Amino acid sequence: MISEFQSAAEIRDALVKDDLNTVDRYFLQFGARNPAVVWNPEHNQLEDERLQRLLSYWREKADGRTGASIASIDPTEMRFVLGYLMLLDVIEDGFDFRYRLYGTMISERFGRDVTGSTLRQFGDREFIISFFLGSYQAVTDRRQPLLTVHYPKHTSETASWTRLILPLKDENDEITRLLVGQIPGEWRPTPPGTEPSAF
C-alpha cells in the first residue's frame, strides 16, 4: 500500500542530495547504528575484492556513460561473485523492485530465497526495507554506483551487510534494472530456539 514505507521517499531524497545526516538520524531513531554510504566509490573504499572486481566490470561495460546496458551484462563473466549477486527489475518507475535473481550465498545467510518477490513483499522490518527502497530509488535517479554498509541490530546473526548497487539501462536509456553485489559480514549465530532478524 502507498501508506507503507513512507520513509523511503525521504531516504531517497536525502541520498540523492547526499544529505547523510538525515539518513543517520533515521537509523538512530530506531536504535540502530547509522550506515556507511558512498556514491561512486573508489576501489580502496571497497574492502571485499569481489566487489572491487564487480565495480571494475560495471565500469568497463558502462564505458564512461551513465549506466551499463542490460544487454552488455553476461553472468558467465561474473562467476567470481555469482552467489552474492542480486538482480532487480525496476517496477512502476521505482515504486517497487522485483528480485529477478537472489544469490544463493545471500539466501543461505538470510534463511530464504526471495527470487520473484518484490522489495515491498520482503517481510523484514519496515524501517530497513525503507532504507533499501530509498537506496535503490536514489541509484535509479542518479544513475551512479552506490556503496552502502549497514549494521543490523545485535539480534541479527550477520554483523553487517555491504552492498554495491549498480544501475543498468535498457535500449531506451532508461534505468530498468539494478545489479547488486551484497557481501555479509561477520557471522554471529544466536542460541537455538531464537529467530533472529536477518537484516
Backbone as a printed PyTorch tensor [residue, N CA C, xyz], in Angstrom:
tensor([[[  0.8430,  -1.1920,   0.0000],
         [  0.0000,   0.0000,   0.0000],
         [  0.8780,   1.2420,   0.0000]],

        [[  0.3450,   2.3300,  -0.5780],
         [  1.1280,   3.5520,  -0.6940],
         [  1.4600,   4.1160,   0.6800]],

        [[  0.5850,   3.8810,   1.6730],
         [  0.8100,   4.4320,   3.0090],
         [  1.9960,   3.7820,   3.7080]],

        [[  2.4080,   2.6100,   3.2330],
         [  3.5380,   1.9230,   3.8440],
         [  4.8540,   2.4810,   3.3120]],

        [[  5.8920,   2.2910,   4.1030],
         [  7.2480,   2.6570,   3.6970],
         [  7.3610,   4.1350,   3.2910]],

        [[  6.6410,   4.9970,   4.0190],
         [  6.6700,   6.4160,   3.6840],
         [  8.0610,   7.0050,   3.8500]],

        [[  8.8660,   6.4400,   4.7490],
         [ 10.2100,   6.9560,   4.9720],
         [ 11.1170,   6.7440,   3.7660]],

        [[ 10.7700,   5.8050,   2.8870],
         [ 11.6150,   5.5160,   1.7300],
         [ 11.8110,   6.7450,   0.8670]],

        [[ 10.7590,   7.5250,   0.6670],
         [ 10.8640,   8.7240,  -0.1670],
         [ 11.8100,   9.7420,   0.4670]],

        [[ 11.7610,   9.8640,   1.7910],
         [ 12.6630,  10.7870,   2.4880],
         [ 14.1070,  10.3260,   2.3610]],

        [[ 14.3190,   9.0290,   2.4750],
         [ 15.6710,   8.4870,   2.3370],
         [ 16.1720,   8.6810,   0.9130]],

        [[ 15.3130,   8.4090,  -0.0580],
         [ 15.6910,   8.6260,  -1.4630],
         [ 16.1200,  10.0650,  -1.6920]],

        [[ 15.3050,  11.0080,  -1.2310],
         [ 15.6220,  12.4230,  -1.4280],
         [ 16.9260,  12.7920,  -0.7430]],

        [[ 17.1260,  12.2750,   0.4760],
         [ 18.3500,  12.5860,   1.2230],
         [ 19.5690,  12.0170,   0.5050]],

        [[ 19.4690,  10.7940,   0.0120],
         [ 20.5980,  10.1770,  -0.6820],
         [ 20.9060,  10.8880,  -1.9910]],

        [[ 19.8850,  11.2440,  -2.7330],
         [ 20.0950,  11.9540,  -3.9990],
         [ 20.8440,  13.2610,  -3.7550]],

        [[ 20.5300,  13.9280,  -2.6330],
         [ 21.1730,  15.1980,  -2.2900],
         [ 22.4570,  15.0210,  -1.5040]],

        [[ 22.8260,  13.7610,  -1.2190],
         [ 24.0000,  13.4660,  -0.4020],
         [ 23.8520,  14.0080,   1.0120]],

        [[ 22.6360,  14.0490,   1.4970],
         [ 22.3380,  14.5100,   2.8550],
         [ 22.3800,  13.3090,   3.7940]],

        [[ 23.5760,  12.9300,   4.2190],
         [ 23.7360,  11.7220,   5.0240],
         [ 23.3040,  11.9280,   6.4680]],

        [[ 23.2380,  13.1840,   6.9220],
         [ 22.7680,  13.4400,   8.2910],
         [ 21.3280,  12.9720,   8.4700]],

        [[ 20.5080,  13.1770,   7.4440],
         [ 19.1200,  12.7280,   7.5110],
         [ 19.0460,  11.2080,   7.5800]],

        [[ 19.8940,  10.5330,   6.8120],
         [ 19.9320,   9.0730,   6.8440],
         [ 20.3740,   8.5820,   8.2170]],

        [[ 21.3950,   9.2290,   8.7780],
         [ 21.8750,   8.8520,  10.1090],
         [ 20.7770,   9.0080,  11.1590]],

        [[ 20.0660,  10.1180,  11.1200],
         [ 19.0010,  10.3610,  12.0970],
         [ 17.8950,   9.3260,  11.9620]],

        [[ 17.6240,   8.9130,  10.7400],
         [ 16.5920,   7.9000,  10.5040],
         [ 16.9470,   6.6070,  11.2230]],

        [[ 18.1800,   6.1490,  11.0970],
         [ 18.5890,   4.9090,  11.7540],
         [ 18.6160,   5.0680,  13.2740]],

        [[ 19.1110,   6.1830,  13.7390],
         [ 19.2510,   6.3760,  15.1770],
         [ 17.9020,   6.3820,  15.8890]],

        [[ 16.8510,   6.8500,  15.2100],
         [ 15.5340,   6.8760,  15.8650],
         [ 14.9950,   5.4670,  16.1100]],

        [[ 15.5520,   4.4730,  15.4160],
         [ 15.1630,   3.0880,  15.6340],
         [ 16.1860,   2.3460,  16.4910]],

        [[ 17.1240,   3.0730,  17.0500],
         [ 18.1260,   2.4550,  17.9010],
         [ 19.1320,   1.6260,  17.1410]],

        [[ 19.3000,   1.9250,  15.8540],
         [ 20.2330,   1.1780,  15.0130],
         [ 21.4400,   2.0460,  14.6620]],

        [[ 22.5660,   1.4020,  14.4430],
         [ 23.7870,   2.1040,  14.0480],
         [ 23.6180,   2.6840,  12.6470]],

        [[ 24.0520,   3.9190,  12.4560],
         [ 23.9190,   4.5480,  11.1490],
         [ 24.8060,   3.8560,  10.1110]],

        [[ 24.3500,   3.7900,   8.8610],
         [ 25.0950,   3.0810,   7.8200],
         [ 26.1990,   3.9460,   7.2250]],

        [[ 27.1170,   3.2870,   6.5330],
         [ 28.0950,   3.9950,   5.7010],
         [ 27.5060,   4.0740,   4.2960]],

        [[ 27.6150,   5.2400,   3.6800],
         [ 27.0460,   5.4610,   2.3480],
         [ 28.0450,   6.2310,   1.5080]],

        [[ 28.3750,   5.7120,   0.3130],
         [ 29.3580,   6.3660,  -0.5540],
         [ 28.8880,   6.2890,  -2.0050]],

        [[ 28.7320,   7.4440,  -2.6240],
         [ 28.4460,   7.4820,  -4.0570],
         [ 29.7390,   7.3350,  -4.8490]],

        [[ 29.6580,   6.6690,  -5.9830],
         [ 30.8060,   6.4800,  -6.8780],
         [ 32.0580,   6.0650,  -6.1130]],

        [[ 32.0000,   4.9540,  -5.3880],
         [ 33.1410,   4.5620,  -4.5500],
         [ 34.3800,   4.2420,  -5.3780]],

        [[ 35.5290,   4.5070,  -4.7700],
         [ 36.7990,   4.0870,  -5.3540],
         [ 37.0870,   2.6700,  -4.8790]],

        [[ 38.0110,   2.0150,  -5.5550],
         [ 38.2960,   0.6280,  -5.2070],
         [ 38.7810,   0.4870,  -3.7650]],

        [[ 39.5290,   1.4720,  -3.2710],
         [ 40.0420,   1.3630,  -1.9070],
         [ 38.9570,   1.5640,  -0.8500]],

        [[ 37.7580,   1.9480,  -1.2760],
         [ 36.6310,   2.0640,  -0.3490],
         [ 35.8090,   0.7740,  -0.3010]],

        [[ 36.1740,  -0.1850,  -1.1370],
         [ 35.5240,  -1.4910,  -1.1570],
         [ 36.4870,  -2.5060,  -0.5580]],

        [[ 36.1960,  -2.9750,   0.6370],
         [ 37.1090,  -3.8890,   1.3170],
         [ 37.1300,  -5.2640,   0.6810]],

        [[ 36.0240,  -5.6760,   0.0810],
         [ 35.9210,  -7.0110,  -0.4850],
         [ 36.3930,  -7.0020,  -1.9450]],

        [[ 37.3220,  -7.8970,  -2.2680],
         [ 37.8870,  -7.9500,  -3.6170],
         [ 36.8220,  -8.2650,  -4.6630]],

        [[ 35.8260,  -9.0560,  -4.2980],
         [ 34.7740,  -9.4020,  -5.2630],
         [ 33.9820,  -8.1700,  -5.6790]],

        [[ 33.7400,  -7.2760,  -4.7370],
         [ 33.0320,  -6.0460,  -5.0790],
         [ 33.9250,  -5.1070,  -5.8850]],

        [[ 35.2020,  -5.1120,  -5.6180],
         [ 36.1290,  -4.3270,  -6.4350],
         [ 36.0710,  -4.7870,  -7.8870]],

        [[ 36.0940,  -6.0890,  -8.0790],
         [ 36.0480,  -6.6420,  -9.4360],
         [ 34.6950,  -6.3630, -10.0980]],

        [[ 33.6260,  -6.4220,  -9.3120],
         [ 32.3030,  -6.1400,  -9.8520],
         [ 32.2070,  -4.6870, -10.3170]],

        [[ 32.7400,  -3.7760,  -9.5260],
         [ 32.7270,  -2.3650,  -9.9040],
         [ 33.5370,  -2.1430, -11.1850]],

        [[ 34.6940,  -2.7770, -11.2830],
         [ 35.5130,  -2.6610, -12.4900],
         [ 34.7660,  -3.2010, -13.7030]],

        [[ 34.0860,  -4.3250, -13.5170],
         [ 33.3170,  -4.9340, -14.6010],
         [ 32.2260,  -3.9790, -15.0790]],

        [[ 31.4720,  -3.4090, -14.1390],
         [ 30.3940,  -2.4880, -14.4990],
         [ 30.9490,  -1.2590, -15.2140]],

        [[ 32.0430,  -0.6990, -14.7070],
         [ 32.6110,   0.4970, -15.3300],
         [ 33.1300,   0.2050, -16.7390]],

        [[ 33.6560,  -0.9740, -16.9240],
         [ 34.1030,  -1.3720, -18.2620],
         [ 32.9170,  -1.4290, -19.2180]],

        [[ 31.8010,  -1.9780, -18.7530],
         [ 30.6110,  -2.0690, -19.5950],
         [ 29.9540,  -0.6970, -19.7800]],

        [[ 30.0250,   0.1560, -18.7670],
         [ 29.4430,   1.4890, -18.8690],
         [ 30.2540,   2.3690, -19.8010]],

        [[ 31.5510,   2.1300, -19.8790],
         [ 32.4230,   2.8460, -20.8060],
         [ 32.3040,   4.3630, -20.6600]],

        [[ 32.3000,   4.8070, -19.4030],
         [ 32.2620,   6.2380, -19.1260],
         [ 30.8820,   6.8510, -19.1820]],

        [[ 29.8570,   6.1000, -19.5620],
         [ 28.4990,   6.6220, -19.6420],
         [ 27.7530,   6.3170, -18.3440]],

        [[ 26.5530,   6.8740, -18.2400],
         [ 25.7590,   6.6590, -17.0230],
         [ 24.9920,   5.3550, -17.1400]],

        [[ 25.4980,   4.3340, -16.5160],
         [ 24.8270,   3.0420, -16.5010],
         [ 25.2900,   2.1330, -17.6090]],

        [[ 25.6150,   0.9140, -17.2540],
         [ 25.9270,  -0.1020, -18.2550],
         [ 24.6100,  -0.6000, -18.8460]],

        [[ 24.6440,  -1.0570, -20.0860],
         [ 23.4190,  -1.5660, -20.7030],
         [ 23.1410,  -2.9850, -20.2050]],

        [[ 21.8720,  -3.3010, -20.0930],
         [ 21.4700,  -4.6370, -19.6660],
         [ 22.0410,  -5.6900, -20.6100]],

        [[ 22.0210,  -5.3870, -21.8980],
         [ 22.4680,  -6.3460, -22.9060],
         [ 23.9480,  -6.6640, -22.7960]],

        [[ 24.7180,  -5.7470, -22.1900],
         [ 26.1670,  -5.9510, -22.1020],
         [ 26.5820,  -6.8390, -20.9390]],

        [[ 25.6580,  -7.1070, -20.0120],
         [ 25.9800,  -7.8680, -18.8070],
         [ 25.8580,  -9.3590, -19.0860]],

        [[ 26.9240, -10.0840, -18.8110],
         [ 26.9670, -11.5250, -19.0350],
         [ 27.2660, -12.2310, -17.7150]],

        [[ 26.3000, -12.9740, -17.1730],
         [ 26.5250, -13.6380, -15.8830],
         [ 27.7490, -14.5490, -15.8630]],

        [[ 28.0890, -15.1310, -16.9970],
         [ 29.2530, -16.0290, -17.0360],
         [ 30.5480, -15.2770, -16.8050]],

        [[ 30.5120, -13.9560, -16.9650],
         [ 31.6970, -13.1400, -16.7340],
         [ 31.7980, -12.6770, -15.2790]],

        [[ 30.8180, -13.0720, -14.4760],
         [ 30.7880, -12.6290, -13.0730],
         [ 30.7910, -13.8130, -12.1170]],

        [[ 31.3990, -14.9060, -12.5130],
         [ 31.4160, -16.0910, -11.6570],
         [ 32.0910, -15.8230, -10.3150]],

        [[ 32.9870, -14.8630, -10.2930],
         [ 33.7310, -14.5460,  -9.0690],
         [ 32.8340, -14.0200,  -7.9500]],

        [[ 31.5960, -13.6170,  -8.2890],
         [ 30.7200, -13.0330,  -7.2780],
         [ 29.2820, -13.5620,  -7.3910]],

        [[ 29.0580, -14.5700,  -8.2230],
         [ 27.6950, -15.0080,  -8.5490],
         [ 26.8250, -15.3030,  -7.3310]],

        [[ 27.3160, -16.0150,  -6.3560],
         [ 26.4920, -16.3590,  -5.2000],
         [ 26.0990, -15.1700,  -4.3530]],

        [[ 26.7480, -14.0440,  -4.6170],
         [ 26.4980, -12.8200,  -3.8340],
         [ 25.8680, -11.7280,  -4.6780]],

        [[ 25.2640, -12.1120,  -5.7880],
         [ 24.6450, -11.1410,  -6.6860],
         [ 23.1330, -11.1150,  -6.5350]],

        [[ 22.5790,  -9.9230,  -6.6840],
         [ 21.1430,  -9.7540,  -6.8220],
         [ 20.9000,  -8.9660,  -8.1040]],

        [[ 19.8130,  -9.2980,  -8.7670],
         [ 19.3890,  -8.5670,  -9.9550],
         [ 17.9480,  -8.1710,  -9.7250]],

        [[ 17.6690,  -6.8700,  -9.8000],
         [ 16.3270,  -6.3770,  -9.5020],
         [ 15.7550,  -5.6260, -10.6940]],

        [[ 14.4970,  -5.8980, -10.9920],
         [ 13.7700,  -5.1520, -12.0140],
         [ 13.1200,  -3.9450, -11.3630]],

        [[ 13.2060,  -2.7980, -12.0330],
         [ 12.5480,  -1.5750, -11.5580],
         [ 11.0760,  -1.6490, -11.9470]],

        [[ 10.1970,  -1.5030, -10.9710],
         [  8.7510,  -1.5990, -11.2020],
         [  8.1030,  -0.2350, -10.9640]],

        [[  7.2110,   0.1560, -11.8830],
         [  6.4340,   1.3890, -11.7300],
         [  7.3270,   2.5840, -11.4180]],

        [[  8.3510,   2.7570, -12.2560],
         [  9.2630,   3.8990, -12.1160],
         [  9.9320,   3.9620, -10.7490]],

        [[ 10.1680,   2.8120, -10.1540],
         [ 10.8760,   2.7760,  -8.8860],
         [  9.9820,   2.7270,  -7.6590]],

        [[  8.6870,   2.6200,  -7.8640],
         [  7.8070,   2.4510,  -6.7050],
         [  8.1510,   1.1690,  -5.9630]],

        [[  8.5710,   0.1530,  -6.7190],
         [  8.9790,  -1.1070,  -6.1210],
         [ 10.0430,  -1.7470,  -7.0050]],

        [[ 10.6350,  -2.8330,  -6.5210],
         [ 11.6770,  -3.5530,  -7.2390],
         [ 11.4420,  -5.0450,  -7.0430]],

        [[ 11.5550,  -5.8030,  -8.1420],
         [ 11.3370,  -7.2380,  -8.0690],
         [ 12.6700,  -7.9790,  -8.2030]],

        [[ 12.8760,  -8.9700,  -7.3190],
         [ 14.1060,  -9.7490,  -7.3400],
         [ 14.0600, -10.7610,  -8.4910]],

        [[ 14.7880, -10.4700,  -9.5380],
         [ 14.9220, -11.3990, -10.6620],
         [ 15.9140, -12.5080, -10.2930]],

        [[ 16.9130, -12.1350,  -9.5130],
         [ 17.9350, -13.0730,  -9.0390],
         [ 18.2790, -12.7250,  -7.6030]],

        [[ 18.3850, -13.7330,  -6.7610],
         [ 18.7670, -13.5430,  -5.3610],
         [ 19.8350, -14.5840,  -5.0710]],

        [[ 21.0760, -14.1490,  -4.9410],
         [ 22.2240, -15.0410,  -4.8540],
         [ 22.0950, -16.1330,  -3.8060]],

        [[ 22.6160, -17.3010,  -4.1260],
         [ 22.4920, -18.4510,  -3.2280],
         [ 23.1730, -18.2280,  -1.8890]],

        [[ 24.3120, -17.5470,  -1.8880],
         [ 25.0260, -17.3020,  -0.6320],
         [ 24.2950, -16.2650,   0.2260]],

        [[ 23.6110, -15.3380,  -0.4230],
         [ 22.8100, -14.3580,   0.3210],
         [ 21.6040, -15.0500,   0.9430]],

        [[ 20.9080, -15.8590,   0.1440],
         [ 19.7210, -16.5450,   0.6590],
         [ 20.0800, -17.5310,   1.7680]],

        [[ 21.2690, -18.1400,   1.6610],
         [ 21.7120, -19.0600,   2.7200],
         [ 21.8970, -18.3210,   4.0290]],

        [[ 22.5010, -17.1400,   3.9740],
         [ 22.6970, -16.3520,   5.2000],
         [ 21.3800, -15.7760,   5.7040]],

        [[ 20.5360, -15.3310,   4.7650],
         [ 19.2560, -14.7310,   5.1400],
         [ 18.2700, -15.7800,   5.6380]],

        [[ 18.3630, -16.9940,   5.0990],
         [ 17.4830, -18.0590,   5.5460],
         [ 16.3610, -18.3930,   4.5900]],

        [[ 16.2410, -17.6620,   3.4840],
         [ 15.2360, -17.9620,   2.4750],
         [ 15.5750, -17.2560,   1.1740]],

        [[ 15.0090, -17.7850,   0.0980],
         [ 15.2180, -17.2320,  -1.2350],
         [ 14.0130, -16.3800,  -1.5870]],

        [[ 14.2300, -15.1130,  -1.9440],
         [ 13.1090, -14.2240,  -2.2540],
         [ 13.0120, -13.9330,  -3.7540]],

        [[ 13.6630, -14.7530,  -4.5810],
         [ 13.5580, -14.5880,  -6.0260],
         [ 12.0920, -14.5660,  -6.4500]],

        [[ 11.7140, -13.5800,  -7.2570],
         [ 10.3380, -13.4380,  -7.7130],
         [  9.5010, -12.5160,  -6.8590]],

        [[  9.9320, -12.2520,  -5.6190],
         [  9.2030, -11.3380,  -4.7340],
         [  9.6180,  -9.9010,  -5.0120]],

        [[  8.8020,  -8.9840,  -4.5700],
         [  9.1720,  -7.5710,  -4.6440],
         [  9.7640,  -7.1340,  -3.3090]],

        [[ 10.4180,  -6.0010,  -3.3370],
         [ 11.0330,  -5.4880,  -2.1120],
         [  9.9830,  -5.1840,  -1.0520]],

        [[  8.8440,  -4.6610,  -1.4670],
         [  7.7860,  -4.3480,  -0.5050],
         [  7.1730,  -5.6120,   0.1020]],

        [[  7.3960,  -6.7550,  -0.5440],
         [  6.9140,  -8.0370,  -0.0100],
         [  7.9900,  -8.7580,   0.7960]],

        [[  9.1310,  -8.1260,   0.9730],
         [ 10.3110,  -8.7940,   1.5140],
         [ 10.0760,  -9.4310,   2.8780]],

        [[  9.3370,  -8.7240,   3.7410],
         [  8.9550,  -9.3290,   5.0120],
         [  9.8290,  -8.9910,   6.1980]],

        [[ 10.8210,  -8.1050,   6.0180],
         [ 11.6300,  -7.7100,   7.1670],
         [ 11.0330,  -6.4360,   7.7750]],

        [[ 11.7090,  -5.8830,   8.7820],
         [ 11.2140,  -4.6910,   9.4470],
         [ 11.0850,  -3.5300,   8.4580]],

        [[ 10.0010,  -2.7670,   8.6180],
         [  9.7120,  -1.7020,   7.6530],
         [ 10.8300,  -0.6730,   7.5870]],

        [[ 11.4890,  -0.4030,   8.7080],
         [ 12.4860,   0.6740,   8.6760],
         [ 13.6770,   0.2950,   7.7990]],

        [[ 14.0840,  -0.9630,   7.7920],
         [ 15.2280,  -1.3520,   6.9710],
         [ 14.8110,  -1.5180,   5.5160]],

        [[ 13.5820,  -1.9780,   5.2690],
         [ 13.0940,  -2.0710,   3.8990],
         [ 12.9880,  -0.6710,   3.2920]],

        [[ 12.5970,   0.3040,   4.0940],
         [ 12.5430,   1.6820,   3.6050],
         [ 13.9300,   2.1660,   3.1910]],

        [[ 14.9550,   1.7490,   3.9230],
         [ 16.3250,   2.1180,   3.5570],
         [ 16.7270,   1.4680,   2.2360]],

        [[ 16.4120,   0.1810,   2.0830],
         [ 16.7080,  -0.4990,   0.8190],
         [ 15.9820,   0.1910,  -0.3310]],

        [[ 14.6880,   0.4280,  -0.1390],
         [ 13.8650,   1.0120,  -1.1810],
         [ 14.3750,   2.4050,  -1.5660]],

        [[ 14.6670,   3.2240,  -0.5560],
         [ 15.1890,   4.5620,  -0.8290],
         [ 16.5330,   4.5320,  -1.5330]],

        [[ 17.3800,   3.5700,  -1.1610],
         [ 18.6980,   3.4340,  -1.7950],
         [ 18.5610,   3.0610,  -3.2670]],

        [[ 17.7040,   2.0800,  -3.5560],
         [ 17.5180,   1.6570,  -4.9500],
         [ 16.8940,   2.7770,  -5.7860]],

        [[ 15.9500,   3.4990,  -5.2030],
         [ 15.3380,   4.6120,  -5.9200],
         [ 16.3590,   5.7110,  -6.2090]],

        [[ 17.2390,   5.9730,  -5.2530],
         [ 18.2550,   7.0050,  -5.4410],
         [ 19.2250,   6.6320,  -6.5600]],

        [[ 19.6070,   5.3520,  -6.6220],
         [ 20.5040,   4.9070,  -7.6940],
         [ 19.8070,   5.0240,  -9.0450]],

        [[ 18.5200,   4.6900,  -9.0770],
         [ 17.7580,   4.8270, -10.3150],
         [ 17.7120,   6.2820, -10.7620]],

        [[ 17.5750,   7.2020,  -9.8100],
         [ 17.5060,   8.6320, -10.1240],
         [ 18.8650,   9.2000, -10.5310]],

        [[ 19.9010,   8.8720,  -9.7610],
         [ 21.2190,   9.4540, -10.0240],
         [ 22.0290,   8.6970, -11.0640]],

        [[ 21.6530,   7.4540, -11.3130],
         [ 22.3170,   6.6390, -12.3370],
         [ 23.8070,   6.4740, -12.0540]],

        [[ 24.1250,   6.3210, -10.7810],
         [ 25.5170,   6.1890, -10.3430],
         [ 25.6320,   5.0300,  -9.3610]],

        [[ 26.8180,   4.4200,  -9.2630],
         [ 27.0260,   3.3620,  -8.2730],
         [ 26.9080,   3.8990,  -6.8530]],

        [[ 26.3410,   3.0840,  -5.9740],
         [ 26.2090,   3.4540,  -4.5670],
         [ 26.6820,   2.2970,  -3.7010]],

        [[ 27.5640,   2.6030,  -2.7700],
         [ 28.0330,   1.6380,  -1.7770],
         [ 27.3430,   1.9360,  -0.4570]],

        [[ 26.7450,   0.9070,   0.1390],
         [ 26.1810,   1.0640,   1.4820],
         [ 26.6600,  -0.0820,   2.3600]],

        [[ 26.9170,   0.2320,   3.6110],
         [ 27.2270,  -0.7840,   4.6140],
         [ 26.2960,  -0.5060,   5.7920]],

        [[ 25.4110,  -1.4370,   6.0790],
         [ 24.5460,  -1.2260,   7.2380],
         [ 24.7790,  -2.3440,   8.2440]],

        [[ 24.4490,  -2.0350,   9.4880],
         [ 24.7930,  -2.9000,  10.6210],
         [ 23.5180,  -3.2900,  11.3550]],

        [[ 23.0340,  -4.5070,  11.1440],
         [ 21.8160,  -4.9460,  11.8160],
         [ 21.9750,  -4.9170,  13.3390]],

        [[ 20.8500,  -4.9180,  14.0180],
         [ 20.8810,  -4.9360,  15.4790],
         [ 21.4780,  -6.2540,  15.9670]],

        [[ 21.8090,  -6.3050,  17.2420],
         [ 22.5260,  -7.4530,  17.7960],
         [ 21.7290,  -8.7480,  17.7420]],

        [[ 20.4120,  -8.6420,  17.4930],
         [ 19.6110,  -9.8600,  17.3700],
         [ 19.8580, -10.5670,  16.0430]],

        [[ 20.5160,  -9.8880,  15.1060],
         [ 20.7980, -10.5000,  13.8120],
         [ 22.0560, -11.3550,  13.8860]],

        [[ 22.0770, -12.4170,  13.0910],
         [ 23.2480, -13.2770,  13.0640],
         [ 24.3500, -12.7430,  12.1570]],

        [[ 24.0520, -11.7240,  11.3850],
         [ 25.0370, -11.1210,  10.4930],
         [ 25.3900,  -9.7380,  11.0040]],

        [[ 26.6720,  -9.4910,  11.2480],
         [ 27.0950,  -8.2340,  11.8650],
         [ 26.9450,  -7.0460,  10.9270]],

        [[ 27.0620,  -7.2840,   9.6170],
         [ 26.9540,  -6.1910,   8.6520],
         [ 26.6160,  -6.7540,   7.2790]],

        [[ 26.0950,  -5.8750,   6.4190],
         [ 25.8550,  -6.2010,   5.0200],
         [ 26.4320,  -5.0790,   4.1660]],

        [[ 27.2880,  -5.4320,   3.2410],
         [ 27.8740,  -4.4530,   2.3270],
         [ 27.2430,  -4.6460,   0.9580]],

        [[ 26.6800,  -3.5640,   0.4080],
         [ 26.0160,  -3.6440,  -0.8950],
         [ 26.6290,  -2.6460,  -1.8630]],

        [[ 26.9020,  -3.1100,  -3.0580],
         [ 27.3080,  -2.2420,  -4.1580],
         [ 26.1780,  -2.2760,  -5.1690]],

        [[ 25.4930,  -1.1420,  -5.3420],
         [ 24.3180,  -1.0510,  -6.2020],
         [ 24.7110,  -0.3720,  -7.5040]],

        [[ 24.4480,  -1.0610,  -8.6270],
         [ 24.8960,  -0.5830,  -9.9330],
         [ 23.7090,  -0.4780, -10.8850]],

        [[ 23.5130,   0.6750, -11.5300],
         [ 22.3710,   0.8470, -12.4390],
         [ 22.6250,   0.2340, -13.8160]],

        [[ 21.5600,  -0.3670, -14.3650],
         [ 21.6050,  -0.9290, -15.7110],
         [ 20.4930,  -0.3010, -16.5450]],

        [[ 20.8020,   0.0550, -17.7890],
         [ 19.8280,   0.7370, -18.6380],
         [ 19.3860,  -0.1390, -19.8010]],

        [[ 18.1800,   0.1350, -20.2770],
         [ 17.6480,  -0.6090, -21.4050],
         [ 17.9750,   0.0890, -22.7170]],

        [[ 17.3840,  -0.3840, -23.8020],
         [ 17.6790,   0.1820, -25.1180],
         [ 17.1760,   1.6080, -25.2770]],

        [[ 16.2800,   2.0510, -24.3780],
         [ 15.7730,   3.4260, -24.4060],
         [ 16.5170,   4.3470, -23.4460]],

        [[ 17.6240,   3.8520, -22.9060],
         [ 18.4650,   4.6180, -21.9870],
         [ 17.7820,   4.8710, -20.6360]],

        [[ 16.8030,   4.0430, -20.2990],
         [ 16.1300,   4.1420, -19.0100],
         [ 16.7270,   3.1130, -18.0520]],

        [[ 16.8730,   3.4880, -16.7780],
         [ 17.3590,   2.5450, -15.7690],
         [ 16.1880,   1.6460, -15.3870]],

        [[ 16.2430,   0.4090, -15.8430],
         [ 15.1350,  -0.5240, -15.5990],
         [ 15.5680,  -1.7620, -14.8120]],

        [[ 16.8340,  -1.8200, -14.4530],
         [ 17.3250,  -2.9650, -13.6920],
         [ 18.5100,  -2.5160, -12.8490]],

        [[ 18.7040,  -3.1900, -11.7160],
         [ 19.8410,  -2.9080, -10.8380],
         [ 20.6340,  -4.1940, -10.6250]],

        [[ 21.9380,  -4.0640, -10.7060],
         [ 22.8550,  -5.1600, -10.4050],
         [ 23.4580,  -4.8620,  -9.0420]],

        [[ 23.3180,  -5.7880,  -8.1020],
         [ 23.7450,  -5.5420,  -6.7230],
         [ 24.6380,  -6.6770,  -6.2400]],

        [[ 25.8280,  -6.3200,  -5.7880],
         [ 26.6820,  -7.2640,  -5.0870],
         [ 26.4980,  -7.0580,  -3.5970]],

        [[ 26.1860,  -8.1110,  -2.8710],
         [ 25.9300,  -7.9830,  -1.4290],
         [ 26.7480,  -9.0200,  -0.6690]],

        [[ 27.6010,  -8.5340,   0.2210],
         [ 28.5040,  -9.3980,   0.9700],
         [ 28.1730,  -9.3270,   2.4620]],

        [[ 27.9100, -10.4590,   3.0970],
         [ 27.6300, -10.4460,   4.5340],
         [ 28.9150, -10.3060,   5.3400]],

        [[ 28.7930,  -9.6940,   6.5150],
         [ 29.9370,  -9.5370,   7.4020],
         [ 30.0800, -10.7060,   8.3540]],

        [[ 30.6500, -10.4420,   9.4970],
         [ 30.9350, -11.4810,  10.4900],
         [ 29.6690, -12.2350,  10.8850]],

        [[ 29.8090, -13.5410,  11.0470],
         [ 28.6980, -14.4120,  11.4250],
         [ 28.6490, -14.5400,  12.9430]],

        [[ 27.4830, -14.3070,  13.5260],
         [ 27.3440, -14.3940,  14.9850],
         [ 26.0500, -15.1460,  15.3120]],

        [[ 26.1090, -16.4710,  15.2620],
         [ 24.9000, -17.2760,  15.4680],
         [ 24.2840, -17.0580,  16.8420]],

        [[ 22.9730, -17.1270,  16.8800],
         [ 22.2390, -16.9520,  18.1320],
         [ 21.9190, -18.3070,  18.7420]],

        [[ 21.5730, -18.3420,  20.0170],
         [ 21.2620, -19.6180,  20.6720],
         [ 20.0790, -20.3170,  20.0070]],

        [[ 20.0390, -21.6440,  20.0800],
         [ 18.9120, -22.3930,  19.4990],
         [ 17.5770, -21.9120,  20.0630]],

        [[ 16.5610, -21.9010,  19.2120],
         [ 15.2240, -21.5210,  19.6480],
         [ 14.9030, -20.0620,  19.3990]],

        [[ 15.8860, -19.2450,  19.0440],
         [ 15.6300, -17.8380,  18.7710],
         [ 15.4720, -17.6530,  17.2710]],

        [[ 14.7500, -16.6150,  16.8860],
         [ 14.5360, -16.3250,  15.4820],
         [ 15.0810, -14.9200,  15.2040]],

        [[ 16.3610, -14.8360,  14.8230],
         [ 16.9630, -13.5190,  14.5850],
         [ 16.4230, -12.8660,  13.3330]],

        [[ 16.4590, -11.5360,  13.3270],
         [ 16.1320, -10.7830,  12.1320],
         [ 17.3780, -10.7080,  11.2750]],

        [[ 17.3050, -11.1610,  10.0410],
         [ 18.4970, -11.3190,   9.2080],
         [ 19.1000,  -9.9950,   8.7630]],

        [[ 18.3020,  -8.9560,   8.6890],
         [ 18.8080,  -7.6790,   8.1900],
         [ 18.7280,  -6.5820,   9.2420]]])
